[in-house]
Amino acid sequence: MSFRILILVAAVGAGAAGGVFFAFSTFVMTGLRELPPNQAIGAMQAINRGAPRSAWFMALLGVTAVVALVVGVRSLGRLSAPSSWLVLAGCVLYLACLVVLAAYHVPHNDALALVDANAAGAEAEWNSYFTGWVAWNHVRTLTALGGSALFTLALFND
């Protein structure tokens, strides 16, 4: 497969992942915030169970990561090409998105899974979860979309 096609795959994958995260930042979490806390917790717990079971979503994240790594490594061997630094930066940004997902979102989602939505203190747990989760989701949205933009720019600078 040609190097340019791999960059295109990385751009589309990073953009699609960023789009999913953008949806959460802009309306999914806002919609959950309008629910009573016990319902919001239950809904988010269901979403968090469903996401890692979605073969399409996990393939999107995983295949994009592998392709980003491949184009990033290949770019190291051609640093004189104008697009190489854009590809490397796109790779770093997309992978940073996955680091945020693994280091922040997964542990917080796992902790929310243990919350009894109807227990005393559940509302405080939800409020704490919501604020941090959304802030870090903005970060992973921007890193994924930034990676996509840089991959796309690389296609026009070679």
N, C-alpha and C positions, 0 to 999 in steps of 0.2 A: 504494500500500500504506500502511496506516495506521502512524503513528509507534509505537503500542503493539505492533503486530505485528512491526515491525522490532526493537524492543527485545527482544521474546520470541525472535526468531531469533538475536540477538546472545547472549542468555542461554543458549539451548540450545547454540549453536555453541561458546561459550567453555567451557561445562560439558563438552561432549563432548571437546573438545581437552584440557581439564584431566584428564578421565578417562583418556585415552590416556597422558598423562604420569604420572598417578597409578599406572597399572598398571606402568609402567617403574620408578618409584620403589619400589613395594611388593613386586613379585615377579619381574618380568622380569630386572632386573639382579641380584637376589639369586640367581635360578636360574643366570644366566650365571656368577656368582662361584663357584658350586659345581663348575663344569666345569674341567678342566685349562686353563691359560691359552691354549694354542694353539687349543683348541676354542672357548673363549669369544671369542677374537679373531675366528675364522672366522665364528662365529654373528653377532657384532655387525657385522662387515663386511657380511654378507648382509642383516641388518636395515637397515643404513644405505644399502645400495643399493636396497632395496625401498621404503623410506618415500617418497622423492621421486618414485618411479615410480607410487605409488598415487594414482590420480586422485581417489578418494574422500577420502583423507587430505589431499591438497593442496587439494582443493575446500573441505573443512571449514575448514582454516586460512585460506585466501584469502577465501572468501565471508564468513566471520565477521569478518575484518579489515575488509573493505569495508563491511559492515553496521555494525560498531562505529564506523568513521569517520563514516558517514552519520548515525547517531544522535548521535554526539558533536558533530558540526558543527551539526546541528539543535538540539541542546541549548544551544549557545552563543547561539542566537537567542531562547531562552526561559528565561533564567536565573532569572526570578521563579517559575517552576514548581518545586514541591518536589522533583520527581524529577530535575531537570536536573543537579544536582551529583552525584547517584548515577550517572546515565548517564555523565557526564564521567569520573568516577573509574573506573567499569567499563571504559570505553574505554581509559583510560590503563593500567590493569592488564592488560587483554588484549593491548594492543599491546606492553607491556613483556615479556610472555611471548614474543612474536615477536622482539623485539630480543635477548632471551637466546638464543633458538634460532639466530638469524642470526649473532650476535656470538660466541657461545661454542660451541654444539653443532655447527654446520655445520663450522667450521674444525677442531675436534677430531675430528669424524667423518672429515673429509677426510684428516687426518694419520693416523688409524688405518687408513684404506684403504691406506696405503703400507707398513704394517708387515707383514713376512713372519712369519706366525704361528709358524713353526718355526725362526726364526733365533735366535741367541744374543741375549739382551737383550729378547726379545719379552715375557717375563713382567714385567719391570720396566716396559716400555711399557704393558702392560695394567693393571698396578696403578696407575700414574700416571693413565692415562686414566679408569679406573673411579672413582677417588675424586673427582676434579674433576667428571666428567660427572654422577655421581649427585647431588652437592651442588647443582650448577646446575640439574639436572632438578627438584629439590625447589622451587627458586625459580620455575621456569616452571610447575610444577604449581600452586603457591599463587597465582601471579599470574593464571593462567587461571581457576582456580576462584573466586578473589576477584572477578574481573571478572564472572563468571557470577552470583555472589551479589548483587553490586551492581546489575546489570541487573535481576535478579529483584526486588530490593527496590524499585527504581524503579517497577516495574509496580504496586506496592501503595501508592505515595506520590504519586500524581498525581490 
